[in-house]
Amino acid sequence: MFHTAGHWKEGLREGHGTFKYPNGDWYKGTWSGGKKSGDGTYFSYSGSCWYIGSWTESVFTSGEWKFKDGSCYKGAFADGKPAPGEGVFLFPNGNRQLGKWVEAKGEGEDAPPTVFWVGGDLLVGHEA
């Protein structure tokens, strides 16, 4: 069952509100024309993680990807995944790893490109 709370305009979610999905996911934040837009938090029940930050046309574009164990990735996103470019992983023990996501051509003619993490400096505990 869907559950929603917030403002509506012409039958679409508008302004600040919360939407709970039947699978246990939820989104709390701002909406524009029925789409996630602006600042908000999305919780993925199946992934046990949160996407906290900026949304455009219901797509997460930048912010924090937090995991149940307390670790977090901060950076830009595209298509629901980290976007090519610089970012940082933060760990519960205070360590941080700077790095970047690099896009590589997929294998095969019609294969989509893949994005992989290239870790850089590791800042340990008090250095972080």
Secondary structure, DSSP 8 states (H G I E B T S, - for coil): --EEEEEEETTEEEEEEEEE-TTS-EEEEEEETTEEEEEEEEEETTTTEEEEEEEETTEEEEEEEEETTS-EEEEEEETTEEEEEEEEEE-TTS-EEEEEEEEE--SSTT---EEEEEEEEEE-GGG-
